[in-house]
Structure formats: structure tokens, C-alpha cells
Amino acid sequence: MSRRHVVPPLGWDPSAQPESSGPVRDPATTVELASARDDAIAWLVQQRLDERRAADGRCVGIQATLATGPDGENAIELYSILDGFLAEEQDATGDDGLDVWKDIAAVVREKLGFPLEPELFSNMLFCAYLGGVDHPELKRLTTALLRTFRNSEAGGLYHFFTSLRFACDIDCTAIAARARIVCGDLDLGKLAGIRDLRRMTHGILRSAAVCDVPAERNSTHGKDNGPLRKHVFKVYLDDHEVQGRATDRGLKNNPAVVANALYPLLYELRQGLRQPDEVIVLREFVEGSDVARVGEATVADLIATNVCYATGYLISGDWRDGCRYYPSPDAFLCFYSELVREFPELLRAFGARDLLREAVVERRASADGAYGPSRPLNAAFRAIAVENVGLDAQPELRRILAEQASDGGWHGFDCVYTLGTTSRALPVHFGSSVLTSALCTRALMRGTSDGRCIPRGRARWTDAIVDRVLRQGL
């Protein structure tokens, strides 16, 4: 599809809404939803996530379950791999099934350069989606989990694993920034809070690619990184400003990561904490070269390019196949819908609300399977998206209620994200009943908004971005 179709013609009326998908039988009642929500919160509290610690005493909070397939094949909790516990477990039980994880752990160690460590991303995602919910137990829990990663940043960037032996990335940085915003951890009425947010968003901005690179010229570090698009945010910076060459992961774009990355940037712009005409210096290293590629662009140019990149992914239909790191199509729909809800004054210029409505209706009728629409996690992702764009969420809510266990949780394995560093022969899928239950809980919080201080007047902060889009013809 031509890029010019991303932007609707001037004078387009975003208030016109498509017809709903029709009445839903046997609707979930308010009482049912409230009861399911209360049971889910009680289950999350009972997991005592704030007491989960590694062998050295550190609170690690949520640690994902790892599996070799999307249906939970060979599932094992990351807790069991950490601190040498895997070998001890096998010695004690004689379980030959743990051999596969010894092999995978060895592959991961070779690829990463260090053994698997406690991960931080599950805690970030939990806080980003439940930190804004006004419930005393959830606030207590998210406050505790926030402490597992709040001070782990390096130069404003956050990382997946606890140590800096692995590269910081833009997805973790964006989700951590959003978590700190919605949990109220960043006081943007004070210089310290403004400075902290600016450090994080500056890291995201300077991750933008310096130039276009076709896929056939972008295979590095033993991986196919796909095409690189100029000024689109990269997953990994590889610019050596915070970390050295040993942690380089390869230059790659990803639509789900871009959708997440836009959240704190748009928030900062809306609050007037960064100027659209500010110039950002860009730098990136390609494997095998000691000379960096360099460039520069304004904040408005970068935001415009990335909004178009994420929206183009939706318009093209590529969302149907999921993406690297987030194989479920519903994950991207959810992440993008969060932008539509929180920043409607910008996203309406793309007709994004109607595009998402159409995608959700199509997704509901998609074939089921490992990443199918009926999986509880995918139903939760989609329910959040549906609520964000004003559709009736009854199909998703009914599915979520049907899958809830009697103890209040959701216990099957659903893949949230995949570890991109391992080979296709030994894939590693991350998920957990805690993350599935957290997203289902958020889906049951109908009408919840994570935003802070959303202005209702004329959105002048969007003018420079929309102007760039119209002039570039993206």
C-alpha cells in the first residue's frame, strides 16, 4: 500500500464511527465482572510477589515461565534456572526432562555471554498495566514491584535482565517509563521528575535509525535483522554511549516496540516538557565497523515518522502475523490502542480509531491456534484494545470469564513475548499465569485510564507533528 494512504484527506471527519459487530448474547453482567475482578485481585495478592527473592536475597518479583513452544511445551519457571538451581533440581529428582533446559541455557549463555539471570520485564509490564488502577491492594503490589527495576537504569535506559551484561533496549525503557508515570513515581511538577523522564525519552529518541538499510544488507550478529527504516526507533541502540561493543545486538525496527516507545514521548510532549523543534543527534555502529553512522533530526520529525511506521503496520495488515518479540497479533493491537486512548488529539489525524475497530472485528473471526484469539491472554489484550476504541468488549470479557479458575487466576501458558536471541531450533517463549492474570484483571477494569492530566482543549502540541506528516506525504 502506498504511504500516501496513511493520512486521510483534509477535512476528514474522525467522529464518524463504523457499525458495531452486532448484539452479543448472554452478556457479562456488572456483578459478574466485579466478582471476577475481585477474585483476580485476591489471587494476585496471594502470590506474594513482593516476597519472591533470588538466592542472594534480592527481591525479583515476577519471573516468567519459559517454554520451548507457544503451547507451553517443556514449561519451567525461570526461578528454577537461576542461581544454579536447575542442576540441583535434576540431581534431586533425576528428571531427564530438565536436560532440554540445560541445552537451552547453554545456547542462551553462548548467545548472551552470561547465564540466564532474573528478568525485570515482567515486573515492568505488570506495573505499566495495573499501576494506574485505583485499588489499595494493587497499589501496594505495584509499588513493591516497581522497586525491582526503578533504579536499574543506565544512562536513562532500562534492560531486560538484572545486569548490564545484556544490552539496554527501547521496549524495556518505554515500558519502565510508562510504569513510573502511571504508578505516580515521576513527579513532573518537580525538576527531578522532569529530569528522570527526559533521560528516558532522550534514550528512546536517539535510538532512531540513521538511514534506510534493506534487509539483505542488515544481517549482523548471526541474525536476520530485517529492513531498517530511517528515523524509526531501533530495539537496541548499538551506539556505545552507555554500553560497549560487547553488548551490541544488531540494528532492527519493530512495530510493537515503536508503539510502546511512543507512549512516554507523546506524554512528555503533551505536558510541554520537550520542544518539537529540538534537534536529536543520532549515532549507530554496524557490526565490523569502527566508524559510527551519524545523523540528526528534530523531535517532531522522529515522532511523525514513528507514528506513521506504527500506523502503516496496521494499515498494511502485517499486524495479522504478529511480530518478532510479540508473536500474538493482539499484543500490537493493544499497545497501539493505548496511544489512541491517551493521545486522541494526535492519532485521530490517522483515522486510527476506526482502523483498530476494523482490525479487532477481523481478529475475532481469525482461526484459533497457538496465538489464536480465544487464548485468555490474547482475549485480554484485545479487550483492552476494544475498550480503548469504544467497541463492545462482551466477546472478549465472556471468554476471559469462561477461562478464569475457581481460585481467581488464569493458569494456562500463554506466550507474551519471545527471546529473539535464541535460534529457531531452540526458541524460548516467555509468559506466566501471573502476567496473563494481570492483563485479564486490567481487562476487567472497564473504564480504567492510565493517563495523567489529559488536556481537553485545543491540542497545539500536535501541530508540528501533523505538519511533518502532511509535508512528507507519509
N, C-alpha and C positions, 0 to 999 in steps of 0.2 A: 504494500500500500504506500502511495506517495506521502511524503511527510506533510505536504500542504493540507492533507485531510485531517490532521490532528487538531487544528484550530477551526472552530465553526465560524461562519461568516459574521461580520459585524452586524449587530442588531439582533442576533440570535437570542431567543427568549429561554433562559435556563429554568424558568418556573414551570414550563410545561412538563408534565410527568407521564410516563407510559402507564398503560393499564396494569393493574395488579395481575398476578398469576392465577387469580380466581379464589373462591372461598376454600377454606381448609376445614375438613371435617374433624370433629372431636377436638376442639381447640383446648390448649392447655390453659387452665384457669389461673387466676391470680393467686388463689390459695395453693394450688399445686406448685406453682413456680416459687412462691415464698417458702413453702415447706422444703422443696428440693434445694433451694439456695441455702436455707439454714442447716440442712443436713450436710451439704457440701462444705460449708464453712467449718462446721464441727469436725468433720473428717480431716480437713487440712490442719486444724489446730491440734488434733490428736496425733498427728505425725511428728510433733515436737521437732520441727525442722530447725528451730533455733538452738537445739541442743546437739545436732549432728556434728561430730568432730572427726578430724583426721587423727592419726596415731600420735602426731606431735602436739595435739591439744587445740589446734586451730578449728574454729567453727567454720564448716564448709557448707552448711545449709543443704540445699537440694543438690544431689548428684544424680545425673541422668542414668537411666538403664541403657546399656549398649546392646545392640543386636546385629547379627550379620545379614538380616533381611528385614523388609518393611513389615512383615507379619510377626516379628519378634523372635525369629529363629536364633537359637543359642543365646537367649537373653541373659544378661548378667548385670548386676548393679555395679556402677563404677566404684562404689565403696569397696567392692571385693577385689579390685585390681590394684588399688592404691596401697602404697607403703609395703609392698611385698606380700600382701595378704593372700594373693592368688595362689602362690606356691604353697603357702602354709595350709590353705584350704584343701588343695589337692592332696597334699601329704596326709591330711587328717581323714579325708573321705575316700581317697582313691578314685575320685570321679574323673574318668577319662574324658568326659565332655568338656572339661576345662582346658584340654590340650589346644582346642581351637583358639581359645583366648590367649594362650601362651604364644601361639603363632601370630595372632593379630597384634598382640602387644609388642612382639619383636619387630613386625613390619612398621608399626607406628613409631617405635623408638628409632628405627633406621630413618624414617621419613622426617620425623620431628627433630631428631638429635637428642632426645631425652625420653625417659619413660613417661607413660601416661600419669598425669597429675590430677588433683581436684580441679573441677571446672567451675567457672564463675557464671557462665552464660545463663544457665537455668535460673539462678537467683535473679539475674538482671531481668529476664523475661517475666518472671513471676511478679516482680516489683513494678515493672512497666505497665502490666495489665491489671494489677489489683491494688497498686499503691494509691490510686485516686478514689477508691471505694470508701465511702463513709460508714465504716463498721469498726467498732473498737477492737475486736479480735484480729481482724485483717490488718488494721493499722499497726497493732503490736507486732504481728508476724512480719509484715513488710519492713518495719523499722529494724527488726533484728536481721533480716536477710540483706537489707541494704548495707549493713556493716561488713558483710563478707566481701564486698567489692568496692565500696565507696572510695577507699583510699588506695586502691591498687593501680591507679592510673600512672602513666609515664608520659610526661610532656602533654597532658591532656588526653592521651589515648588510652583505651582500655583493651584488654586482651582476654581470650577465651579461657586459657588455663591460668593457674595461680602465679606462675613465674613468668619472667620476661625472656625465657629461653625460646618462646614461641612468639611470632610477630603479633603486635597490636593490629587490630583491624577496625574497619569503619562500622561494621554491623554492631560489634560489641560497644564501640564508642557511642553510637547513636542510641542503642537501647539503654545503656547505662545513663546517658544524659537525660533521656526521657524518664527513666525510673526516678532519677534525682529530682526532676521537675515535678512529676505527679505526686511523689512522696512528700513534697514540700521541703526537700533538703536544700534547695537552692533559693536563697532569699534574694530575689532580684531587686529588692529595694535597698540593698547594701552593696558596696563595692566588691566585697569578697565573693558574693554570689554571682555578680555580673562577670567578674574575672574568671571564675571557675567555668561558667558556661561558655565564655568566649574562648577559653583554652580548648575545650572540647570541639566546638564548632569550627575553630580555626584548623584543627587537625583534619576534620571532615573536608573542609573547603580545599585545603592544599593537597588532598588526595586525588583531585581531578586529573584525568589523563592529559598529557601534554599534546598528544597528536593522535590521529587516526592510524590504526595498525590493523591490517587484515588478519584473519585467523591463521592463515598459513605462515605468517611471519611472527606469530605471537606464541609459539610453543617454547616454553622455557621450564627449567627445573623438572624436566621429565613429564610435563603435563601439557595438555591442550588447554590453553587459557581462553580460547575463543577470540573474536574480534575485539579490539579496543577502540572506543569511540572518544574523540577529542572532547575534553571538558566534562565527561561523565565521571562521577566518583568511582574510584577503584576500591576493591575489597581490602587490598593491602597497599600501603603507600610505597614501600621499597625506595624511600628517599634518603635513608640513613641519617635523618636528623635526630631521631630518637633511638633507633636500633641499627646495628651494623649489618654488613652483608650476610652474615651467617643466618640471619632470620628471614631473608628475602623469600617470598613465596610465589612471585610471578605477578604480572600486571593483568588484572582481569576486572571486567564490569559485571554487575549482577543486578537485575531489576528489583528483587526483593530487598536487597541491601540498600539500593538507592531510595526506595520508598521509605525505609526506616531512617535513612540518613537525612532525609528532607525534614523530618518532624522537628528536631531541635533547631535546625537552621531557620525554618519558617517561623517558629516560635520566637526566636531571637529577633528576627526582622520585624515581626508584628509588634513586639514590645519596644521597638525603636533602639535596640541595643547594638545594632550594627548597620552601617550605611550601605545601600545598594551599590554605590559607586566606588567602594573600597576596592583596591587592587590586591589580588592574591597572587603571590609568587608560587609557581609550580615547579617541581623537580622530581625526576624519577630515574632509577637506574635499570638498565636491561642486563640480564644475565650475560656475563662475559665481557662487559664494557666497564671501564673505569671512568668514563666520561658521562655525566648525567645529561639527560634531555631536560631542557628548561623551557619555561613559558610563563605567561601571566594572563589573568582575566579578571574582570570585575565580579563582585559577588552576584550582581543581577544577571550577568551573562551565565555564570555557573548554575544558578538556581533555575533559570529559564531552560537551559539545556537538559538538566536532570529531571525537571517536571515533564518535559517533552519525552525524554527517554522512557520514564516510567509509564506515562500515558500511552506512548506508542506501543509499548509491550502489551497493554490492554487492548488497544485498537486492532493490533495485528492478529490477535488470537493466540499468540505464543504462550500466554498465561495458561492455556489448557494443558500444556505439557509439564507444568511446574518448572523449576529451575535448579541449578546447582545450589547446594546447601539446603534448599527448601523444596523437596520434591512434590509436595502437595500443592495443587493449583489454588486451594482455598487459603493458603498462607499468604500468598501475594495479594489476593483479593481483600483479605483482612487488613494487611499492612497499608495498602493503598487507600482503603476506605477510611482509615484513621485520619489520613490527610484531608479527605473530603469532608469529614465531620468537623475537624478542628479548624480548617482553613478554607471554608466555603467561598470566602470572598476572592480567593485566588483560583481555586480549582473549578469554579463554575465557568470560567473562560474556556475550559476544555470540554464542557458537557460531561464532566467526569461522573456526576451522579447517575445520569441515565446510562452511561456506558457500564457502570458497575451493576446497575439493576439488570440490564440485559445479560451480563456475564453470570450473575447469580442464578437467574432463571434457567439459563442453559446448563449451568453446573449441576443444578438439582436433578436434571434428567440424564446426567452422564452415567456411563457404565460404572459399576462398582468394582472394587478390587483393592489392591494394597493401599492405594492412595485415593480410594473412592469416596464419594460424597456422603455416604452413610456412616463412615467411621466417626466415633464420638468427637475426636479432636477436630476433624475436618468440619463436622457439623457446628462445632463451637466457633471455629474461625469464621465460618460462613454466617452464623447467627450474629456475630459481632458486626460483620460487614453489612448484613441486611438491616440491622438496627441503625447503622450509621447512614444508610441511604434511604431510610423511610419505608422500606417494604415490610410486609407481614412476615415475621420470623417463625410462625407456627410450625412449618415443616421441620425446621431445624430444632426448635425447642422440644417438639414431640419426640424427635429422635434422641435428643440428649436425655430427656426424662426416661425414655424406654431403656437406655443403657446404664442408668445410674444404679449402683449396687445398693443393697439394703443398708450398708454402713455409711452411705452418703458419698462414696468415691466412685471413680471410673477406673477400672483395673486392667483392662487390656492394654497391649502395647500399641501405641500409635507413634509413628515417626514424626518428630518435629523438624529435625534437621539432620544432615549427613555430614560426616567428616570428609572434606574434599581431598585431604592429603593421602588417603589410602587408595589402593588400586581397586579396579572393578572386581578383581578376583577376591579381594578381601575387603568388602565395604564395611563401614561402621555407621550404623544408624543410631541416633540419639533420640530418646523420648523417655517418658516416665509417667506413671499413674499420677504423680503429683502435678506435673505440667498439664496433662490432659484435664485433671480435675480443676486446676486453676483456671484454665481457659473456659471450661464448661461453667465454672462459677461466674466468671466475668460475663459469659453469655446470658446467664440468668439474671444479671443485674440490669434489667431493662431500664433504659433512660439514663444510665450512668455516663458521665462525661469526665474525661481526664484533664480537660483544658483548665487554664487559669486565666482570668481576666480577659475574656474574649470580647473585643470591641464590637459594637453593633452599628457604629456609624459608617461613613464612607471609608473604604479601605484604601487609603492613599499609599500605604506601604507596598501594595501590589502593582502600582502603576509602572515602575521601572522594569519589573519582570515581564509583565504583559506586553509592554512596548518592545522589549527584546524579542519576544516570541513572534509578534506580528512583523517586525522588521526582518527577522531571519527567515520567516516563512516555514518554520518547523511544523 
